[in-house]
Amino acid sequence: MDAPILDYMQRYRFKGLHLCNDTDTGLRAVIAIHSTALGPATGGVRMWTYDSERDAIMDALRLARGMTYKYAAAGVNLGGGKAVIIGDPATGKSEALLRAFGRMIDHLGGEYQTGEDVGTTLDDMETIFTETDHVVTLPEHCGGVGDIAPATALGSVEALRACAERAWGSPDLNGRTVALQGLGAVGSHALPLLLDAGAKVIVTDIDPRRIEAHSAAHGVEAVPAGDVYDLDVDIFAPYALGGVINDDTVPRLRARVVAGSANNIFAEPHHATELERRGIVYAVDYIANSGGTILDTDRYRKGGLQRERAMRNVRRIGDRIREVFALADREQISYLEAADRLAEERIAALSGIQLI
Ligand code: NAI
């Protein structure tokens, strides 16, 4: 039987859970607050058709806890939160519903700040923003930073360099071969960065139009999506979806480094251990892809948004990855465990709160 929700919240030290209903607009939503130790609980709002209310609540709780770790490990002073709106984003979304959700957030008085996630867009954030100031990702005309993908790409390449340094003793990418999976918002910005660094890049995407556009523009080789795991390259760079490191792909990988922007690249945690066992160096996803978040949330720092400061912090992502390696070596733990521990240590040092 599934454990009771309050037991789960007690075990992982959640601060709160808000169930929101607005009968007039049909809004049914969950707002989960994991931690406000470093700042307001922050995390996007997901719109999805869940099989049950329990699934929706558990999704919000798990994702909120993940955000606490992500911000803490990335050096961003925000807490972890997440919201879900239960419904089909293609058919169930309306201005009235989003604004009702905005009012719910506003009632929390800043304890939770929202942003885009699966099923919600920047336009939706603008709609929610009409009812509450507590929205992080916003278009430039609303005071936000606009497109964060270039910053995410830059941070991920810094992470990749740190991994290269661990694998080969130098962060220099000149002459390294890279298999880049996914030429979307982030991957398409990472490609020129890698080429400028002197790497030889082979690209893939499931969308042939993206392959055509980018391989022609940059003169790079492309392979069908299913072949990318078998390439004889130094670095595998995942910029598509999660779960790509799994039972099928681990034995096929020939790269010594796995680093990109994709979230949750491991199908199961043991796949991370398996990479380490094989001597493959990987960048922990939530640190490697934190560049966009660092830029996005700079306006909460002293003096408001300063792009130069934000980009300097994005470039420090490589150092955070190095800290993970150092802690993993010292404590003889996996990179994933080391990243979580760094986040916990940072929260304990700054707030005195022990997460576990
Ligand atoms: P996107 O949706 O713009 O691009 C993903 C690309 O991957 C698309 O071109 C898609 O066709 C391709 N793709 C999907 N499945 C594939 C497969 N099996 N093989 C090859 N290509 C495949 O997404 P975006 O924004 O570029 O994000 C990429 C990854 O980075 C995602 O995992 C996302 O969660 C993560 N991320 C993105 C951030 C951002 O700033 N956009 C921030 C943090 C994480």
Residues whose N, C-alpha, C, O or C-beta is under 5 A from the ligand:
A	BS01	NAI	I148 A149 T152 Q181 G182 L183 G184 A185 V186 G187 T204 D205 I206 D207 R210 A225 Y239 A240 L241 G242 S261 A262 N263 N289 G292
